[in-house]
Amino acid sequence: MADELAFIQSLRALAPDPAARGLADDAAVLRIGEETLVLTKDMMVEGVHWLPEQSLADVAWKLLAVNLSDLAAKGAEPVGVLLGYMIGADDAAFLEGLQEALGTFDVPLLGGDTVSGEGPRTFSLTAIGRAPHSPVPSRRGAQVGDAVYLCGSAGGAMMGFEALARGGTADVTPFARPIALLAEGRALAPLVTAMMDVSDGLLLDAWRMAEASRVTLALDSRAVPLAAPEARRNDALRWGDDYALLFTAPADAQLPVTATRIGSVEPRGETPLRLDGEWHDGPRGLGYQH
């Protein structure tokens, strides 16, 4: 944890361009003429991001979906993707899943690179989008008096993972083949004051949004819509991988999508997060941290 944070902090000195957003957002935002491009990159590592029993068709789908989810949080329309692929077993299954995902999300593959190597396989994907609305949403911008909303739910990926890993009857789709909320992100972009996708846990991502916006997010855990049993609510709020959209907007905004109000934006208090009236003194235990 400390090493990763230190490394990212060192990288910030190498990324002074405003398009990088201080390496504190989910994507780069690059203005070129009359166009605003959004660029994002995610990686997946064997044994970390997918289970050995999973088909590489599902891995390919998820690799695309998680990148497109970052575009969704910027209200961007996908333009295309670049793939970084490590050759190995089950290449045909990966290609099958990638073709299906590209067709489902209507995005073209534009290029990339392939390598051979030993050890755990690593895949990466760069997604390029076009933002039709300016300013492009970021983690920053939440305003005191705003409402906090969630478009989507928490806990579905957790239940799917557990069904794959331990056996069970829960639907594995939310973990294996998540859906990027691209249409919802585009519809929300003109209205939100801040927006990000939920990848590392709702509470941890709420902490990050509040910290970036220099406010406190006061959340009501019972208001969060669940895709898991009620007894697992606390786990679901911290598990992540749900790719819902967390956003803030004026409390009287007429939302164009289905979303649930889960809290309010308050002046910065003791910490960035107040959950059910209790302050959290740090991000530890709020979600997945690398």
N, C-alpha and C positions, 0 to 999 in steps of 0.2 A: 504494500500500500504506500508506504513512505517513498520507496524508490520510484514508483510510477508517478506520484505527484511531483517529486523532485524533477523527474525527467520532463514532464509536461511543462513545468515552470521554466526549465531551461529552454525548451522549444519556443516558448513565448517570446524570448529575446530574438529568435530567428524569424518571427512572423509578425513584423510591425505593420504590414499592409492592412488597411481597414477591412478588406474583404475577409480576413481571417477571424474577425470579431474577437481578437485576443485569445483565440483557441478556447473560448469559454462558452461556446454555443455548440449546437449539434451539426452545423454545416457552415461552409463558407458562402458568402453572398457577394457576387462579383458583378459590378455594373459594366456593361460593354455597350456603348452607344445608347440605343433606346431599350435595350434588353437587360434584364436582371437575371443572371444565372445563379443557381444554387447547386453547390457541389458537396457531396458527402461520401465518406468511405467507411465501411465496416469490415471486420475480419472475423472468421470463425475457425476454431482450432479443434481438431479431433480430440475427443476425451474431455474437452472443456465445454464446448457449445453444442455438442450432440452426443447421443448415446451410441455405443457400438452396435446395438441391435436396430438402429434406425437405418432406413434406406437413404442412400445419397440423393434420391429424388426429392425427399423431404428436405434434406440439407440445402439443395439448390434452391428450392422454393423459399426457404426461410432466409437464405443469404440475400435474395432479391428483396423479399418483403421488408426486412429490417432496414435496409437502405432506403427503400421507398417511403417507409414510415418517417424517416428524417425529413424527406421532402414534404410529406404531408404536414408536418409540424411547421413548415415554412409557407404553407399554402401554395406550393409549387406544383407545376405540371411536369411529369417525367418527359425528358427529351431522349434519353438513352442511358446505357450502362456499359462499363468496362469491367471485364472479368480477369482476376488473377487466380490461376488454377494450378494445383499440384497434381500431376499425373499419377494414377495408381489404380487400385482395384475399383470395380463398379463404375467406371467412367460412363458407361452407357446409361446407367440409372441416373447419374447426375444430369446428363444431357436431356434425358426424358423429363425430369422434374423442372429443369431450367426452361425447356421449351414450353411446358405447360404454364409455368409462372409468367413468362414473358407474354404469352397469349392472354392470360387472365387479366394481367395489369396493363396490357396494351402498351408495352414499352419495347423498343428495339435494342438488341445487342449490337454495340458499335465497334468492339474490339477488346483488346486486353493482352495478356501474356500467359504462357504456360511454362512450367518448370518441372524437372524431376528431382527427387531427393529422398533421403532416408528419414525415418522417424515419423512422428505424428503429422498428418496432413493439415495444411493450412490453405484456406481459400479466402479471397478478398473480392470485394466488388465496389466500384465507384459509380455512384448514380449522379446524373446531371439532370437538373430541372430548370424550368423557366418560371419565374415568379410573376404572375400577372398583376399583383397588387403591391403597392409601395406605401408605407415601409413594410419590409418583410418581417414577419413576427420573429421574436427572439425570446430567450429566457428572461431578458430584462424588460422592464416596462410596466410590470404590475403596479397599479396605483391604489393608494389607500382609499377604501370605500368600494373597490371592485368586489365582485363575487368570484369565487373559485369554482370551476366546473370540471367535470370529467365526461368526455364523450367516449363511451365504451364502459368496460367493467374491469374488475380486479379479480385475480384468482384462477381464471380459466387455464392459463399456461401452467400454473403450479399443479393443478389437478391432472392436466394432460401429461406432464412430466412424470408424476407419481404413478400414473396408470402404465406408462411405458416402462418405468424403472422397476416397479414392484408388482405389476399386474393389477387389474381393477377394471371397473366398468365406465370410468369417466371418459369423456370424449378427448382424444389425444390431439385433435385438430388445432386447438388454440396454441399448443406448444409446437407441434410439428409444422403446421402450415398457417401461421398468423396472417391476418389481413391488414394491409396498410390502408388507413382511412384517408385516402387521397381526396375524394370528393368532399368529405367533411372538412378537411383542412382548407381546401380552396374556398369553401363557403364561409368559413369562420375568419379567414385572414383579414377581411376589412373591418371586423368588429372587435377582435381581441386586443388586449394590451400586452399580453405575454402568452406564449404557447410553446409546448414541447411534448414529445411523445414519452410514454411511460415504458422505459426499457429496464431500468435497474430497481424498480420498486416505487410504488406511488409515493410513499413517505419520503424516501431519499430524493426522488426527483422534485417533490414539492419543496424540500429543504434547498435544493440547488436553485430552483426558480426564485424562491424568496431571498436567498443570499445574493443572487445576481441582481435582483430588483431592489435590494436594500430595504426590504419590508419584512413583516411577519405574515405567514399564512396560518390562519387559525382554522383548523379542519375539524369536522365532525365525523368521526370514524363510522358511525352508524348510518350516515347518509350515503356512503360509498356503495354503489351497486356492485354486487358480488356475482361471480360465476363459480362459486365454491360454497360448501356448506357454511352456515352461520357460525358453527363452532370453529371454523378455520379463518375467521375474519382477520384476526391479528396477523396470521401468516400471510394471507392474501395481500394485505396492504404493503408487505415488505418483499414479496417474492419477485415481482417483476416479470418481464418478457410478455406483457400483455399488449403493448403497443396501442393502448388507448391514448387519447389526446387530453392532456392536462392544460387548462387555459384559464386566464382571468379576463373579465370583461365587465363593463359597467353593470351594476345590479339591475338596471331597468332595460338592458339590451334585449331586443327581440331576436332570439337565436334562430338561425335557419336550419339547425340540425337538432336531433335529439341529444340532450346532455343533461346531467344531473348536477345541481348545485351541491357542493360538498364543503363549502366554507366561505370565508371572507378574508380580504386583505386588510391588515391593520398596520399602524405605524410600527417601525422596528422596535421590538421589545427586548427581552433578555436574550432570545435566540431567534433564528429565522422561522422556527416551527413551534406552534402551539396545538397540541392534539387533545381534543376533549378537555380543554382548559389547562392541560399540563404542559409545561415547557420541556423541550428536549435540549439537553446541553451539548449535543454534538451529533454528527451524522452516523456514528457507529450504531449498528443494529437496526438501521432504518431501511436497508436494502442491500443489494449486491454491489460490492466494491472490489475492483480488480486487485 
